[in-house]
């Protein structure tokens, strides 16, 4: 008997956690930090700091899964991580260290790089790199990872086979990024005879995208850089490698200077051995701004020598101000931004290219920018599949049962896709013989 339990993910985006078990083997797929709390308000990741496993269970932040945690005897055979976004891996620090955690090489590098700088560190885990498109045996399960197009680097979907049953876990994916060929590859040659498809639906309920793909985003960034009268700031995640590539290409074509921080330089350096197409701090038109908090974090690691290496391309705020009409500076909405703009002579008519989900953009920040006469231009394309892509994906795989996950709108699946079974968190689904 093969059983699926979605511990979290049937009614929300983020915090994904799926259990798959047979009579002999138990595994989890993803173990993420929630994006919303029990009241559907944005989850404060700092709220878990200092709390015990039992306290987090009572708060429903950690699912009550026997044999998973550090303070108990191991009864989970493995954890699979689809990609390096906190809502898919952010609770791994609580996992029993004897449990192997499988992920792609890129995800491993991204998690380790982020751990240097973020407060909620995963710490030392029993991570193992899983080979893409090759079967890996875990107990009586066979796991085959598929590379997918997503805003997270080196993201995976998983085909899991056991007792002549097949389950496909989509992970987070899209069809309009720089790796859209991966989507086409799955559509043209899908896994066959799938009994259950667990498919994400993040874009359900969000409406149409303004920019259809990453190419469109790159073109708009280039246009803004050509027309701007002052410094431009790019608000984007340092882990959104596709977006960093788009920004860098736009800078090359406009002879602009792309200013990144130490965190971003470190992330790019760590994954540079996986793909030679990823921009590096040493490349033409890239400079590195040192912020003390980032430098202090890196200095406490085994990579502190990189501070001396990155220093070759260091840029100070005085030079940024002097060359502001040629600058595209990567920033985020945090305490560093006001510090930067105070050092820029005449910030009026500066522009923010807001290249993140618009839900992160607060009214308070918009008002702050209005008073400073800084224009905000929203230029973003989602890391998740559109409804059209979801339909193409489900039609190609043609599962006997499709189960919604990673969505706030699970009941919409019933009218959009075939063979849908809607589950609740904690509910079991058994893959039975026909």
C-alpha positions as CSV (number, residue, x, y, z in Angstrom):
1,X,0.0,0.0,0.0
2,X,1.3,3.5,-1.0
3,X,-0.1,6.4,1.1
4,X,0.2,10.2,0.6
5,X,-0.4,12.7,3.4
6,X,0.0,16.4,2.7
7,X,0.8,17.7,6.2
8,X,0.8,21.3,4.9
9,X,0.1,22.7,1.5
10,X,-3.5,21.9,0.5
11,X,-4.9,25.4,1.3
12,X,-1.9,27.7,1.2
13,X,1.2,28.7,-0.7
14,X,4.4,28.0,1.3
15,X,5.3,25.6,4.1
16,X,5.0,22.6,1.8
17,X,5.3,19.2,3.5
18,X,4.2,15.9,1.9
19,X,4.7,12.4,3.4
20,X,4.8,9.4,1.1
21,X,4.9,5.9,2.7
22,X,4.7,2.3,2.1
23,X,4.8,-0.6,4.6
24,X,8.6,-0.4,4.5
25,X,9.6,3.2,3.8
26,X,8.6,6.7,4.8
27,X,9.9,9.9,3.1
28,X,9.0,13.6,3.1
29,X,8.9,15.8,0.1
30,X,9.9,19.4,1.1
31,X,9.9,20.8,4.6
32,X,9.3,24.5,4.3
33,X,8.6,27.5,6.5
34,X,5.1,28.9,6.2
35,X,4.5,32.1,4.3
36,X,1.2,32.7,6.2
37,X,0.2,32.1,9.8
38,X,-3.0,30.3,11.0
39,X,-4.9,33.6,10.5
40,X,-3.6,33.9,6.9
41,X,-1.5,36.9,7.8
42,X,2.2,37.1,6.6
43,X,4.3,34.7,8.7
44,X,7.0,36.3,10.8
45,X,10.0,34.0,10.4
46,X,11.7,35.5,13.4
47,X,8.8,34.2,15.6
48,X,10.3,30.7,15.6
49,X,13.7,31.8,17.0
50,X,14.4,30.4,20.5
51,X,11.3,28.1,20.5
52,X,11.5,24.4,21.2
53,X,10.3,21.7,18.8
54,X,7.3,21.0,21.1
55,X,6.4,24.7,21.3
56,X,6.5,24.9,17.5
57,X,4.3,21.8,17.2
58,X,1.7,23.4,19.5
59,X,1.8,26.5,17.4
60,X,1.2,24.4,14.2
61,X,4.4,25.6,12.7
62,X,6.0,22.2,12.8
63,X,3.7,19.4,11.7
64,X,3.3,16.5,14.2
65,X,5.3,13.8,12.3
66,X,6.6,11.0,14.5
67,X,10.2,10.0,14.0
68,X,11.2,13.2,12.1
69,X,12.7,15.5,14.7
70,X,16.0,15.8,16.6
71,X,14.6,14.9,20.0
72,X,13.2,11.5,19.0
73,X,14.2,8.2,17.4
74,X,14.4,8.4,13.6
75,X,11.5,6.9,11.7
76,X,11.7,8.8,8.4
77,X,14.0,7.4,5.8
78,X,14.7,10.5,3.8
79,X,13.6,14.1,3.0
80,X,13.5,15.3,-0.6
81,X,13.9,19.1,-1.2
82,X,12.6,20.4,-4.5
83,X,14.4,23.7,-4.4
84,X,16.1,26.3,-2.3
85,X,13.3,28.6,-1.3
86,X,12.6,28.9,2.4
87,X,9.0,27.9,2.0
88,X,10.3,24.5,0.8
89,X,13.3,23.9,3.0
90,X,13.2,26.5,5.9
91,X,12.4,24.0,8.7
92,X,15.2,21.5,8.0
93,X,17.2,22.5,11.1
94,X,14.7,20.6,13.3
95,X,15.2,17.3,11.3
96,X,16.9,14.4,13.0
97,X,20.6,14.6,11.7
98,X,20.5,10.9,10.9
99,X,17.9,11.4,8.2
100,X,19.5,12.0,4.7
101,X,18.2,15.1,2.9
102,X,18.3,14.8,-0.9
103,X,18.5,17.9,-3.2
104,X,20.2,19.1,-6.3
105,X,23.7,20.4,-6.3
106,X,22.4,23.9,-7.0
107,X,19.9,23.8,-4.2
108,X,22.6,22.6,-1.8
109,X,24.9,25.5,-2.7
110,X,22.1,28.1,-2.5
111,X,21.0,26.9,1.0
112,X,24.6,26.9,2.3
113,X,25.2,30.3,0.8
114,X,22.0,31.8,2.3
115,X,22.8,30.3,5.7
116,X,25.8,32.7,5.9
117,X,23.6,35.7,5.9
118,X,20.0,34.9,7.1
119,X,19.0,34.8,10.8
120,X,17.0,31.5,10.5
121,X,20.0,29.3,9.7
122,X,19.5,25.7,8.7
123,X,22.9,24.8,10.0
124,X,24.6,21.5,9.5
125,X,22.3,19.0,7.9
126,X,22.8,15.5,6.4
127,X,22.5,16.8,2.8
128,X,23.1,14.6,-0.2
129,X,23.2,15.5,-3.9
130,X,20.7,13.6,-6.0
131,X,21.5,12.9,-9.6
132,X,19.0,14.4,-12.1
133,X,17.1,12.1,-14.4
134,X,18.6,9.0,-12.7
135,X,16.8,6.6,-10.3
136,X,17.8,6.7,-6.7
137,X,16.6,3.9,-4.4
138,X,15.3,4.9,-0.9
139,X,14.0,1.8,0.8
140,X,11.5,0.3,-1.6
141,X,10.9,3.6,-3.4
142,X,12.6,4.7,-6.6
143,X,13.1,8.5,-7.0
144,X,13.8,10.2,-10.3
145,X,14.4,14.0,-10.2
146,X,13.4,16.1,-13.2
147,X,15.0,19.6,-13.6
148,X,12.3,22.3,-14.0
149,X,12.0,25.9,-14.9
150,X,11.5,28.0,-11.8
151,X,12.8,31.2,-10.3
152,X,14.9,29.1,-7.8
153,X,18.1,27.8,-9.2
154,X,18.4,24.1,-10.1
155,X,14.8,23.3,-9.0
156,X,13.5,19.8,-9.2
157,X,10.2,17.8,-9.7
158,X,10.2,14.2,-8.5
159,X,8.9,11.0,-10.0
160,X,8.4,8.4,-7.2
161,X,7.7,4.7,-7.9
162,X,6.7,2.1,-5.4
163,X,4.7,-1.1,-5.6
164,X,3.9,-0.6,-9.3
165,X,2.5,2.8,-8.5
166,X,3.8,6.2,-9.8
167,X,3.5,9.6,-8.2
168,X,4.8,12.8,-9.7
169,X,5.4,15.9,-7.5
170,X,5.6,19.0,-9.7
171,X,7.4,21.2,-7.1
172,X,7.3,24.9,-8.1
173,X,7.6,25.4,-11.9
174,X,6.8,27.6,-14.8
175,X,7.1,27.7,-18.6
176,X,8.3,31.3,-19.2
177,X,11.7,31.6,-17.6
178,X,15.2,31.3,-19.0
179,X,14.9,27.5,-18.7
180,X,11.5,27.2,-20.5
181,X,13.1,24.4,-22.6
182,X,12.8,22.2,-19.4
183,X,9.0,22.7,-19.4
184,X,8.8,21.8,-23.1
185,X,10.9,18.7,-22.4
186,X,8.4,17.4,-19.9
187,X,5.5,18.2,-22.1
188,X,6.9,16.5,-25.1
189,X,8.2,13.5,-23.2
190,X,6.2,13.2,-20.0
191,X,6.5,10.5,-17.4
192,X,4.0,7.8,-18.3
193,X,1.2,6.0,-16.4
194,X,1.1,8.4,-13.5
195,X,-1.3,7.4,-10.8
196,X,-1.1,10.7,-8.8
197,X,0.1,14.1,-9.8
198,X,0.7,16.6,-7.0
199,X,0.6,19.9,-8.9
200,X,1.2,23.4,-7.6
201,X,-1.2,26.2,-8.4
202,X,0.3,29.4,-7.0
203,X,-1.0,31.6,-9.9
204,X,-4.6,30.6,-9.4
205,X,-6.5,33.7,-8.3
206,X,-3.7,36.1,-9.2
207,X,-4.9,37.3,-12.6
208,X,-2.9,37.9,-15.7
209,X,0.8,38.8,-15.7
210,X,1.8,42.2,-17.1
211,X,5.1,40.7,-18.4
212,X,4.7,37.3,-20.0
213,X,8.2,36.0,-19.6
214,X,11.8,36.8,-18.6
215,X,12.7,38.1,-22.0
216,X,10.0,40.8,-21.7
217,X,11.3,41.7,-18.2
218,X,14.9,42.1,-19.6
219,X,13.6,44.3,-22.4
220,X,11.7,46.6,-20.0
221,X,14.8,46.9,-17.7
222,X,16.9,47.8,-20.7
223,X,14.4,50.5,-21.7
224,X,14.3,52.0,-18.2
225,X,18.1,52.1,-18.1
226,X,18.2,54.0,-21.4
227,X,15.6,56.6,-20.4
228,X,16.4,57.2,-16.7
229,X,17.7,60.5,-15.5
230,X,19.2,59.3,-12.2
231,X,20.2,56.2,-10.4
232,X,18.1,53.1,-10.8
233,X,17.6,50.5,-8.0
234,X,16.6,46.9,-8.8
235,X,14.5,45.3,-6.0
236,X,14.9,41.6,-6.5
237,X,16.0,38.5,-4.7
238,X,19.7,37.6,-4.8
239,X,18.6,34.0,-5.4
240,X,16.5,34.8,-8.5
241,X,19.3,34.0,-10.8
242,X,17.2,34.5,-14.0
243,X,16.4,38.0,-12.9
244,X,20.0,38.8,-12.1
245,X,21.0,37.6,-15.6
246,X,18.2,39.8,-17.1
247,X,19.5,42.8,-15.3
248,X,23.1,42.1,-16.1
249,X,22.4,41.7,-19.8
250,X,20.4,45.0,-19.8
251,X,23.4,46.7,-18.2
252,X,25.8,45.4,-20.8
253,X,23.6,46.7,-23.6
254,X,23.2,50.1,-22.0
255,X,26.8,50.3,-20.7
256,X,25.4,50.6,-17.2
257,X,27.2,49.5,-14.0
258,X,25.4,46.7,-12.1
259,X,26.1,47.1,-8.4
260,X,25.6,44.0,-6.3
261,X,26.2,43.4,-2.6
262,X,28.5,40.9,-0.9
263,X,25.6,38.5,-0.3
264,X,24.8,38.4,-4.0
265,X,28.5,38.1,-5.1
266,X,28.9,35.2,-2.7
267,X,25.8,33.4,-4.0
268,X,26.9,33.8,-7.6
269,X,30.4,32.7,-6.8
270,X,29.2,29.5,-5.0
271,X,27.1,28.4,-8.0
272,X,29.4,29.5,-10.7
273,X,30.9,26.0,-11.0
274,X,27.5,24.6,-11.9
275,X,26.9,27.0,-14.9
276,X,29.4,29.1,-16.7
277,X,26.6,31.4,-17.9
278,X,25.9,32.9,-14.4
279,X,27.4,36.4,-14.0
280,X,30.3,36.7,-11.6
281,X,31.5,39.7,-9.6
282,X,34.7,39.8,-11.7
283,X,32.8,40.3,-15.0
284,X,32.6,43.5,-17.0
285,X,30.3,46.2,-15.7
286,X,29.8,44.5,-12.3
287,X,30.9,46.2,-9.0
288,X,30.4,45.1,-5.4
289,X,29.1,47.3,-2.6
290,X,30.3,46.4,0.9
291,X,27.7,46.6,3.7
292,X,29.1,46.0,7.2
293,X,26.5,43.4,8.2
294,X,27.3,41.3,5.1
295,X,31.0,41.7,5.5
296,X,30.8,40.7,9.2
297,X,28.7,37.6,8.3
298,X,31.2,36.4,5.6
299,X,34.2,37.1,7.9
300,X,32.8,34.6,10.4
301,X,32.9,31.7,7.9
302,X,35.6,29.6,6.1
303,X,35.1,31.9,3.1
304,X,36.4,35.1,4.6
305,X,39.2,35.3,2.0
306,X,36.5,36.2,-0.5
307,X,36.3,39.6,1.2
308,X,39.8,40.3,-0.2
309,X,38.9,38.9,-3.6
310,X,35.6,40.8,-3.9
311,X,37.5,43.9,-2.9
312,X,39.0,44.1,-6.4
313,X,35.6,45.3,-7.6
314,X,34.5,47.2,-4.6
315,X,32.5,50.4,-5.1
316,X,31.9,53.1,-2.4
317,X,28.7,55.1,-2.0
318,X,30.6,58.3,-3.0
319,X,31.4,56.7,-6.4
320,X,27.9,55.5,-6.8
321,X,26.6,59.0,-6.2
322,X,29.1,60.4,-8.7
323,X,28.2,57.9,-11.4
324,X,24.5,57.6,-10.4
325,X,23.2,58.1,-14.0
326,X,25.0,55.0,-15.0
327,X,24.2,52.8,-12.0
328,X,21.7,50.0,-11.5
329,X,22.0,49.0,-7.9
330,X,20.5,45.8,-6.5
331,X,18.7,46.5,-3.2
332,X,15.9,45.2,-1.0
333,X,13.3,46.9,1.1
334,X,15.2,46.9,4.4
335,X,17.1,49.2,6.7
336,X,20.0,49.6,4.2
337,X,18.0,51.4,1.6
338,X,17.5,54.7,3.5
339,X,21.2,54.6,4.3
340,X,22.1,54.4,0.6
341,X,19.8,57.1,-0.6
342,X,21.0,59.5,2.0
343,X,24.5,59.3,0.4
344,X,23.2,59.9,-3.1
345,X,23.3,63.6,-4.2
346,X,19.9,64.7,-5.4
347,X,17.8,61.5,-5.3
348,X,14.9,63.2,-7.1
349,X,13.7,61.2,-10.2
350,X,15.6,58.1,-9.2
351,X,13.7,54.9,-10.1
352,X,13.1,51.6,-8.4
353,X,12.6,48.6,-10.7
354,X,10.4,46.6,-8.4
355,X,11.1,43.0,-9.7
356,X,9.4,40.9,-7.0
357,X,5.8,39.8,-6.2
358,X,3.8,42.9,-5.8
359,X,2.3,41.5,-2.5
360,X,5.7,42.4,-0.8
361,X,5.3,46.1,-1.8
362,X,3.8,47.9,1.2
363,X,1.8,51.1,1.2
364,X,4.2,52.5,3.7
365,X,7.2,52.0,1.4
366,X,5.2,53.4,-1.6
367,X,4.5,56.5,0.5
368,X,8.2,56.8,1.5
369,X,9.2,56.8,-2.1
370,X,6.6,59.3,-3.1
371,X,7.9,61.8,-0.6
372,X,11.4,61.2,-1.8
373,X,10.2,61.6,-5.5
374,X,11.5,58.1,-6.3
375,X,9.4,56.4,-9.0
376,X,8.5,52.8,-8.6
377,X,8.1,50.7,-11.7
378,X,6.8,47.2,-11.2
379,X,8.6,44.9,-13.6
380,X,8.2,41.3,-12.8
381,X,7.2,37.9,-14.1
382,X,6.2,35.1,-11.8
383,X,8.3,32.1,-10.8
384,X,5.1,30.0,-11.1
385,X,3.2,28.5,-14.0
386,X,0.3,30.3,-15.5
387,X,-3.1,28.6,-15.8
388,X,-2.4,27.9,-19.4
389,X,0.9,26.2,-18.5
390,X,-0.7,24.2,-15.7
391,X,-3.3,22.9,-18.1
392,X,-0.6,21.9,-20.6
393,X,1.4,20.2,-17.9
394,X,-1.6,18.2,-16.4
395,X,-2.8,17.2,-19.9
396,X,0.6,15.9,-20.9
397,X,1.1,13.9,-17.7
398,X,-2.6,12.8,-17.8
399,X,-2.7,11.4,-14.2
400,X,-5.4,9.1,-12.9
401,X,-5.7,11.5,-10.0
402,X,-4.6,15.1,-9.7
403,X,-4.2,16.6,-6.2
404,X,-3.9,20.3,-5.6
405,X,-1.0,21.6,-3.6
406,X,0.8,24.9,-2.9
407,X,-2.3,27.0,-3.6
408,X,-4.8,29.2,-1.9
409,X,-7.5,28.2,-4.5
410,X,-7.6,24.4,-4.4
411,X,-11.3,24.2,-5.4
412,X,-10.6,26.0,-8.7
413,X,-8.8,22.9,-9.8
414,X,-12.2,21.1,-10.1
415,X,-13.3,23.3,-13.0
416,X,-9.9,23.6,-14.7
417,X,-8.4,20.1,-14.7
418,X,-9.5,16.5,-15.0
419,X,-9.5,13.7,-12.4
420,X,-9.1,16.1,-9.4
421,X,-9.3,15.0,-5.8
422,X,-9.2,17.8,-3.3
423,X,-7.5,17.0,0.1
424,X,-7.2,18.7,3.4
425,X,-4.0,19.0,5.4
426,X,-3.4,15.8,7.3
427,X,-5.8,13.7,5.2
428,X,-4.5,10.4,3.8
429,X,-4.8,9.4,0.2
430,X,-4.2,5.7,-0.7
431,X,-3.0,4.7,-4.1
432,X,-5.1,1.6,-4.6
433,X,-5.1,-1.0,-7.3
434,X,-7.6,-0.5,-10.0
